[in-house]
Amino acid sequence: IRAKLFANQGDTEKATADCETASEIAPESPLPFNRHGQLHVAAGKWKEAVIAYSRVLELDQNDVTAIHRLGNCQLSSGALEAYRKHCREMLKCHAATDNPAIAGAVARCFTYQSWPEADLKTPLALARLAVDQSNNNAWDQYCYGAVLYRAGRYEEARKQLADALTREADKPRGNWLFYLAMTHHALGEAEKANEFFQRGEEWFAEQQN
């Protein structure tokens, strides 16, 4: 808890030290490793984040945060094959889940890179399950739209992404805007693609301030 407080105050050094202490005191608890992973992500230390999130999943294979963040960090560290292996392992482990949070996290792993259409059948089903069981939660709609985009189902992707953005109109996220830009580009709608690309750029610029 204190590590989280330090992190919120911007004191990364003290937050990291507390995470290390907590992981030594409770080495079988995923919580300090999860927090450590978040700190490494914030610092752009992707390889260290991979180690932290890998440990989380060793301790709890159902940890929703680690399921999707590990894949993202692997890609960010340049470990493409490790990322693909992780995605397939999570799919094998959770393909039959009826937990919408886990289903959404596994599906989200498949949004970070292109995949052969045949590999996206189960991720699409999981993403759909997450949407249906979360009462069309905006994050789950975004994830479903992103997987639809990866599957080349662009018109369906546009609808899900646009609906998600409408639900979160007061706080749009950059990746949502960029996915809409890519989707409109794939549909041959250059003006719309440019509009959402510019909005995404503006969003990221605001985050730097």
Residue pairs with C-beta under 8 A, 6 or more apart in sequence:
2 18
3 14
3 15
3 16
3 18
3 19
3 22
3 32
3 35
3 39
4 15
4 35
6 12
6 14
6 15
6 18
7 15
7 35
7 38
7 39
7 42
12 39
12 42
12 43
15 35
15 39
16 36
16 39
19 32
19 33
19 35
19 36
19 39
20 32
20 36
22 29
22 31
22 32
22 35
23 29
23 32
23 33
23 36
26 32
28 59
29 59
30 55
30 56
30 59
30 60
30 63
30 66
33 52
33 53
33 55
33 56
33 59
34 52
34 53
34 56
34 63
34 65
34 66
36 52
37 49
37 52
37 53
37 56
37 66
37 69
37 73
40 46
40 48
40 49
40 52
40 73
41 49
41 69
41 73
46 73
46 74
46 76
46 77
47 77
49 69
49 73
49 77
50 70
50 73
50 74
50 77
50 79
50 82
53 66
53 69
53 70
53 73
54 70
56 63
56 65
56 66
56 70
57 63
57 66
57 67
57 70
60 66
61 93
62 94
62 99
62 102
64 101
64 102
64 104
64 105
65 105
67 90
67 94
67 102
67 105
67 106
67 108
67 109
68 105
68 106
68 108
68 109
70 86
71 83
71 86
71 87
71 90
71 109
71 112
72 112
74 80
74 82
74 83
74 86
75 83
75 112
75 113
80 113
83 112
83 113
84 113
86 109
87 109
87 110
90 105
90 106
90 109
91 106
91 122
91 123
94 102
94 103
94 106
94 126
95 122
95 126
97 103
97 106
97 126
98 129
98 133
100 129
100 130
100 132
100 133
100 134
100 140
101 130
103 126
103 127
103 129
103 130
103 133
104 126
104 127
104 130
104 134
104 139
104 140
104 143
106 123
106 126
107 123
107 124
107 126
107 127
107 130
107 143
107 144
107 147
108 127
108 143
108 146
109 123
110 119
110 120
110 123
110 147
110 150
111 143
111 146
111 147
111 149
111 150
114 150
115 123
115 150
117 151
117 152
120 147
120 150
120 151
123 147
124 144
124 147
124 148
124 151
127 140
127 143
127 144
127 147
127 148
128 144
130 137
130 140
130 143
130 144
131 137
131 140
131 141
131 144
131 160
134 140
136 163
136 167
138 163
138 164
138 165
138 167
138 168
139 164
141 160
141 161
141 163
141 164
141 167
142 160
142 161
142 164
142 165
142 173
142 175
142 176
142 179
144 160
145 156
145 157
145 158
145 159
145 160
145 161
145 164
145 179
145 183
146 157
146 161
146 179
148 154
148 156
148 157
148 160
149 157
149 161
149 179
149 182
149 183
149 186
152 186
154 183
154 186
154 187
155 187
157 179
157 183
158 180
158 183
158 184
158 187
161 176
161 179
161 180
161 183
162 180
164 176
165 172
165 176
165 177
165 180
168 176
172 199
172 203
173 203
174 200
174 203
174 204
174 207
175 200
177 196
177 197
177 199
177 200
177 203
178 196
178 197
178 200
180 192
180 196
181 192
181 193
181 194
181 195
181 196
181 197
181 200
182 193
184 190
184 192
184 193
184 196
185 193
